[in-house]
Amino acid sequence: MKSRNLSILLATVFCVLFLVTYLYNVKLFSQLQRAQKLIKAYELYVADSKDFSKYVEDNKLKELTYLVEKQMKSQIRSKIDTAKVAYRNGNYADTVSLLREIKDIENPWLDEVYFYLGSALLKVGEVESAKLYLSSFLDSFTYSVYRKEALMILREIADGELKKKVQDVLKNLGEF
């Protein structure tokens, strides 16, 4: 009887140790898979892949959301810079196309986007759209470095109430 109880005790201890080892290995495997996903995400980020944000979202890698935002801002800044170069080179249609892609995305450079979009629209002959963006610019970005230049452009193309508003602002600035 004692040998049988000892056998049952040893079998129970063996089962418990096996179960603990198994669960530990499952946990390690899960951690390894997560680490592999993180590495893959970092590879996509470094390669500046457009799939990065989707990969982070699909794999629920919440610790990398700050990189998604950083990549988005970097891509927006790059488009703005490309649009400004196109504008300076007289490629106004390219400028309009690039800036329309990002005009509705919240970013720290929206004043720049609206100013250059309005200016480029004017250059391609879309005067009403230019007025819309430049007047929205004036209403939304009071302290922008582009404000004075936007006012000067609007003074030339505006009419009615908008022209009066622009002239009043310019008077307050001492420019008219």
C-alpha positions in Angstrom: 0.0 0.0 0.0 2.8 2.4 0.9 4.6 1.7 -2.5 1.3 2.4 -4.3 0.8 5.7 -2.4 4.4 6.6 -3.2 3.8 5.8 -6.9 0.7 8.0 -6.9 2.6 10.8 -5.1 5.5 10.6 -7.6 3.1 10.5 -10.6 1.2 13.5 -9.2 4.5 15.4 -8.7 5.6 14.5 -12.2 2.3 15.6 -13.6 2.5 19.0 -11.8 6.1 19.5 -12.9 5.1 18.6 -16.5 2.1 21.0 -16.4 4.2 23.8 -15.0 6.9 23.3 -17.6 4.4 23.1 -20.4 2.6 26.3 -19.3 6.0 28.0 -19.0 6.9 26.9 -22.5 3.6 28.1 -23.9 4.3 31.5 -22.3 7.8 31.7 -23.7 6.5 30.7 -27.2 3.9 33.5 -26.9 6.5 36.0 -25.9 8.7 34.9 -28.8 5.9 35.3 -31.3 5.2 38.8 -29.9 9.0 39.7 -30.2 9.0 38.5 -33.8 6.0 40.7 -34.5 7.7 43.7 -32.9 10.9 43.0 -34.9 8.9 42.8 -38.2 7.1 46.1 -37.3 10.4 47.8 -36.6 11.7 46.5 -40.0 8.7 48.0 -41.7 9.1 51.3 -39.9 12.8 51.5 -40.8 12.0 50.7 -44.4 9.3 53.5 -44.3 6.7 51.0 -45.5 3.1 52.1 -46.0 2.1 48.7 -44.5 3.6 49.7 -41.1 0.6 51.3 -39.5 -1.7 48.5 -40.7 0.7 45.8 -39.4 0.8 47.6 -36.0 -3.0 47.8 -35.9 -3.6 44.2 -37.1 -1.2 42.8 -34.5 -2.3 45.0 -31.7 1.2 46.4 -31.0 -0.1 49.3 -29.0 3.4 50.1 -27.7 4.3 51.2 -31.3 1.4 53.6 -31.9 3.8 56.5 -31.2 5.9 55.4 -34.2 2.8 55.2 -36.4 2.1 58.9 -35.6 5.7 59.8 -36.1 5.8 58.0 -39.5 2.6 59.8 -40.5 4.0 63.2 -39.6 7.2 62.4 -41.5 5.3 61.4 -44.6 3.1 64.5 -44.4 6.2 66.7 -44.0 7.8 65.0 -46.9 4.7 65.7 -49.1 4.7 69.3 -48.0 8.4 69.8 -48.9 7.8 68.1 -52.3 4.8 70.3 -52.9 6.8 73.4 -52.0 9.6 72.4 -54.4 7.0 71.8 -57.1 5.5 75.3 -56.4 8.9 77.0 -56.7 9.5 75.2 -59.9 6.2 76.3 -61.4 4.5 72.9 -61.2 1.4 74.2 -59.6 -0.9 71.3 -60.6 1.6 68.9 -58.8 1.5 71.2 -55.8 -2.3 71.1 -55.7 -2.4 67.3 -56.1 0.1 66.7 -53.3 -1.5 69.1 -50.9 -5.1 68.0 -51.5 -4.0 64.5 -50.3 -3.1 65.8 -46.9 -5.3 68.9 -46.4 -7.7 67.1 -44.1 -5.1 65.3 -42.0 -4.4 66.9 -38.7 -0.8 68.0 -38.5 1.4 70.8 -37.2 1.9 72.3 -40.6 -1.7 72.8 -41.7 -1.1 76.6 -42.1 1.6 75.8 -44.7 -0.7 73.3 -46.5 -3.6 75.8 -46.7 -1.4 78.7 -47.8 0.4 76.8 -50.5 -2.7 75.0 -51.6 -4.5 78.4 -51.9 -1.6 80.0 -53.8 -1.2 77.0 -56.2 -5.0 76.9 -56.9 -4.8 80.6 -57.8 -1.9 79.8 -60.2 -3.8 77.1 -62.0 -6.9 79.4 -62.4 -9.1 78.0 -59.6 -9.7 81.4 -58.1 -12.8 80.5 -56.1 -11.1 77.5 -54.5 -8.0 79.7 -53.8 -10.2 82.3 -52.1 -11.8 79.5 -50.0 -8.5 78.1 -48.8 -6.8 81.4 -48.2 -9.8 82.8 -46.3 -9.9 79.6 -44.2 -6.2 80.1 -43.7 -6.8 83.6 -42.4 -9.6 82.5 -40.0 -7.7 79.5 -38.6 -4.0 80.5 -38.5 -3.8 83.9 -36.9 -0.1 83.6 -36.0 1.3 81.9 -39.1 4.4 83.2 -40.8 2.4 83.1 -44.1 -0.3 85.4 -42.9 0.9 88.6 -44.3 1.6 87.0 -47.7 -1.9 85.4 -47.7 -3.5 88.7 -46.9 -1.6 90.4 -49.8 -2.8 87.6 -52.2 -6.4 87.8 -50.9 -6.4 91.6 -51.3 -5.9 91.2 -55.0 -8.4 88.4 -55.6 -11.1 89.0 -53.0 -14.4 90.9 -53.5 -17.3 92.0 -51.3 -17.2 91.2 -47.6 -14.0 89.2 -47.9 -12.1 92.1 -49.4 -13.4 94.4 -46.7 -12.3 91.9 -44.0 -8.8 91.7 -45.6 -8.5 95.4 -45.8 -9.5 95.8 -42.2 -6.9 93.2 -41.1 -4.2 94.9 -43.2 -5.1 98.3 -41.7 -4.7 96.7 -38.2 -1.3 95.4 -39.2 -0.3 98.8 -40.7 0.1 97.5 -44.2 -2.6 99.4 -46.1 
